[in-house]
Amino acid sequence: MGEESREQGKLELIAFKSFSSNDELVYIIDFLNKSLKDKKIMFGLTKDKENQQMTINIYEF
């Protein structure tokens, strides 16, 4: 995605990583989002219950 997409308020996925499921990751993601909001970075977290995996996504907006 180019500069035009960012101007429209869209998120650009810049990295992701999967880990074994750990409920504490929710608190880490919340902390990172609050701390780095002014840097135009946002973190997301998805959980795959079937495989017991969690994926952290890093976005730029």
VEXVORO-602890 format. One record per atom (N, C-alpha, C): x, y, z; atom name; residue in three letters. Coordinates in nm, 2 decimals, padded with zeros to 4 digits, m for minus. Last residue first. Layout:
<atoms>
> X, Y, Z, CA, ALA
...
</atoms>
This chain:
<atoms>
> m00.03, 00.33, 01.04, N, PHE
> m00.14, 00.41, 00.98, CA, PHE
> m00.11, 00.55, 00.96, C, PHE
> 00.08, 00.00, 01.04, N, GLU
> 00.12, 00.15, 01.04, CA, GLU
> 00.00, 00.22, 00.98, C, GLU
> 00.07, m00.28, 01.25, N, TYR
> 00.02, m00.20, 01.15, CA, TYR
> 00.08, m00.06, 01.16, C, TYR
> 00.14, m00.61, 01.34, N, ILE
> 00.18, m00.47, 01.35, CA, ILE
> 00.14, m00.39, 01.23, C, ILE
> m00.01, m00.88, 01.51, N, ASN
> 00.00, m00.81, 01.38, CA, ASN
> 00.05, m00.66, 01.42, C, ASN
> 00.04, m01.19, 01.66, N, ILE
> 00.05, m01.04, 01.68, CA, ILE
> 00.07, m00.98, 01.54, C, ILE
> m00.15, m01.47, 01.71, N, THR
> m00.07, m01.39, 01.61, CA, THR
> m00.08, m01.25, 01.65, C, THR
> m00.15, m01.77, 01.89, N, MET
> m00.19, m01.63, 01.88, CA, MET
> m00.10, m01.56, 01.79, C, MET
> m00.28, m02.11, 01.90, N, GLN
> m00.18, m02.01, 01.86, CA, GLN
> m00.24, m01.87, 01.87, C, GLN
> m00.43, m02.35, 01.91, N, GLN
> m00.37, m02.29, 02.03, CA, GLN
> m00.25, m02.20, 02.00, C, GLN
> m00.57, m02.43, 01.70, N, ASN
> m00.42, m02.47, 01.70, CA, ASN
> m00.35, m02.41, 01.82, C, ASN
> m00.82, m02.34, 01.77, N, GLU
> m00.81, m02.48, 01.73, CA, GLU
> m00.66, m02.52, 01.73, C, GLU
> m00.80, m02.08, 01.83, N, LYS
> m00.83, m02.17, 01.94, CA, LYS
> m00.80, m02.31, 01.90, C, LYS
> m00.61, m01.83, 01.75, N, ASP
> m00.66, m01.95, 01.68, CA, ASP
> m00.68, m02.06, 01.78, C, ASP
> m00.65, m01.49, 01.79, N, LYS
> m00.63, m01.62, 01.85, CA, LYS
> m00.69, m01.73, 01.77, C, LYS
> m00.47, m01.19, 01.73, N, THR
> m00.58, m01.28, 01.69, CA, THR
> m00.54, m01.42, 01.76, C, THR
> m00.41, m00.85, 01.78, N, LEU
> m00.39, m00.98, 01.83, CA, LEU
> m00.50, m01.07, 01.79, C, LEU
> m00.23, m00.56, 01.67, N, GLY
> m00.35, m00.64, 01.68, CA, GLY
> m00.31, m00.78, 01.72, C, GLY
> m00.10, m00.23, 01.71, N, PHE
> m00.08, m00.37, 01.72, CA, PHE
> m00.22, m00.44, 01.73, C, PHE
> 00.01, 00.05, 01.53, N, MET
> m00.10, m00.02, 01.60, CA, MET
> m00.07, m00.17, 01.60, C, MET
> 00.18, 00.36, 01.50, N, ILE
> 00.19, 00.22, 01.50, CA, ILE
> 00.07, 00.16, 01.58, C, ILE
> 00.22, 00.63, 01.52, N, LYS
> 00.14, 00.58, 01.41, CA, LYS
> 00.16, 00.43, 01.39, C, LYS
> 00.32, 00.73, 01.75, N, LYS
> 00.42, 00.69, 01.65, CA, LYS
> 00.35, 00.63, 01.52, C, LYS
> 00.11, 00.76, 01.93, N, ASP
> 00.16, 00.88, 01.86, CA, ASP
> 00.27, 00.85, 01.76, C, ASP
> 00.09, 00.50, 02.02, N, LYS
> m00.02, 00.55, 01.94, CA, LYS
> 00.04, 00.68, 01.86, C, LYS
> 00.25, 00.36, 02.20, N, LEU
> 00.31, 00.40, 02.07, CA, LEU
> 00.20, 00.46, 01.97, C, LEU
> 00.11, 00.31, 02.44, N, SER
> 00.24, 00.37, 02.44, CA, SER
> 00.29, 00.43, 02.31, C, SER
> m00.12, 00.18, 02.36, N, LYS
> m00.13, 00.30, 02.43, CA, LYS
> 00.00, 00.38, 02.43, C, LYS
> m00.01, m00.05, 02.23, N, ASN
> m00.10, 00.04, 02.16, CA, ASN
> m00.11, 00.18, 02.23, C, ASN
> 00.13, m00.17, 02.44, N, LEU
> 00.20, m00.12, 02.32, CA, LEU
> 00.12, m00.02, 02.25, C, LEU
> m00.08, m00.24, 02.62, N, PHE
> 00.03, m00.15, 02.66, CA, PHE
> 00.10, m00.09, 02.54, C, PHE
> m00.22, m00.42, 02.46, N, ASP
> m00.29, m00.30, 02.51, CA, ASP
> m00.18, m00.19, 02.55, C, ASP
> m00.02, m00.62, 02.43, N, ILE
> m00.07, m00.55, 02.31, CA, ILE
> m00.14, m00.42, 02.35, C, ILE
> 00.00, m00.70, 02.69, N, ILE
> 00.11, m00.65, 02.62, CA, ILE
> 00.07, m00.57, 02.50, C, ILE
> m00.26, m00.81, 02.74, N, TYR
> m00.21, m00.69, 02.82, CA, TYR
> m00.09, m00.62, 02.75, C, TYR
> m00.26, m01.02, 02.56, N, VAL
> m00.36, m00.92, 02.55, CA, VAL
> m00.31, m00.79, 02.62, C, VAL
> m00.07, m01.20, 02.66, N, LEU
> m00.04, m01.12, 02.54, CA, LEU
> m00.14, m01.00, 02.52, C, LEU
> m00.18, m01.36, 02.85, N, GLU
> m00.11, m01.24, 02.89, CA, GLU
> m00.08, m01.15, 02.78, C, GLU
> m00.27, m01.59, 02.73, N, ASP
> m00.36, m01.49, 02.76, CA, ASP
> m00.30, m01.36, 02.81, C, ASP
> m00.12, m01.75, 02.48, N, ASN
> m00.08, m01.70, 02.61, CA, ASN
> m00.18, m01.58, 02.64, C, ASN
> m00.04, m02.00, 02.24, N, SER
> m00.14, m01.92, 02.30, CA, SER
> m00.10, m01.88, 02.45, C, SER
> 00.27, m01.95, 02.07, N, SER
> 00.18, m02.04, 02.15, CA, SER
> 00.09, m01.95, 02.22, C, SER
> 00.27, m01.71, 01.80, N, PHE
> 00.32, m01.77, 01.92, CA, PHE
> 00.22, m01.87, 01.98, C, PHE
> 00.35, m01.54, 01.49, N, SER
> 00.26, m01.63, 01.57, CA, SER
> 00.34, m01.69, 01.69, C, SER
> 00.37, m01.22, 01.36, N, LYS
> 00.44, m01.33, 01.42, CA, LYS
> 00.34, m01.41, 01.51, C, LYS
> 00.40, m00.96, 01.12, N, PHE
> 00.32, m01.04, 01.20, CA, PHE
> 00.40, m01.16, 01.25, C, PHE
> 00.41, m00.63, 00.97, N, ALA
> 00.48, m00.75, 01.02, CA, ALA
> 00.37, m00.83, 01.11, C, ALA
> 00.26, m00.43, 00.85, N, ILE
> 00.40, m00.43, 00.83, CA, ILE
> 00.47, m00.55, 00.88, C, ILE
> m00.04, m00.35, 00.71, N, LEU
> 00.02, m00.45, 00.78, CA, LEU
> 00.17, m00.45, 00.75, C, LEU
> m00.18, m00.04, 00.73, N, GLU
> m00.09, m00.12, 00.64, CA, GLU
> m00.02, m00.22, 00.73, C, GLU
> m00.51, 00.10, 00.74, N, LEU
> m00.39, 00.04, 00.81, CA, LEU
> m00.31, m00.05, 00.71, C, LEU
> m00.63, 00.41, 00.63, N, LYS
> m00.63, 00.27, 00.62, CA, LYS
> m00.50, 00.22, 00.69, C, LYS
> m00.67, 00.68, 00.59, N, GLY
> m00.69, 00.62, 00.72, CA, GLY
> m00.68, 00.47, 00.73, C, GLY
> m00.60, 00.79, 00.36, N, GLN
> m00.74, 00.76, 00.37, CA, GLN
> m00.77, 00.69, 00.51, C, GLN
> m00.33, 00.81, 00.37, N, GLU
> m00.40, 00.93, 00.38, CA, GLU
> m00.55, 00.91, 00.40, C, GLU
> m00.26, 00.54, 00.32, N, ARG
> m00.24, 00.60, 00.45, CA, ARG
> m00.32, 00.73, 00.47, C, ARG
> m00.31, 00.53, 00.04, N, SER
> m00.39, 00.45, 00.14, CA, SER
> m00.37, 00.50, 00.28, C, SER
> m00.11, 00.70, m00.06, N, GLU
> m00.25, 00.73, m00.08, CA, GLU
> m00.34, 00.66, 00.02, C, GLU
> 00.13, 00.57, m00.02, N, GLU
> 00.10, 00.69, 00.06, CA, GLU
> m00.04, 00.72, 00.05, C, GLU
> 00.05, 00.22, m00.08, N, GLY
> 00.13, 00.34, m00.09, CA, GLY
> 00.08, 00.45, 00.00, C, GLY
> 00.08, m00.12, 00.00, N, MET
> 00.00, 00.00, 00.00, CA, MET
> 00.09, 00.12, 00.00, C, MET
</atoms>
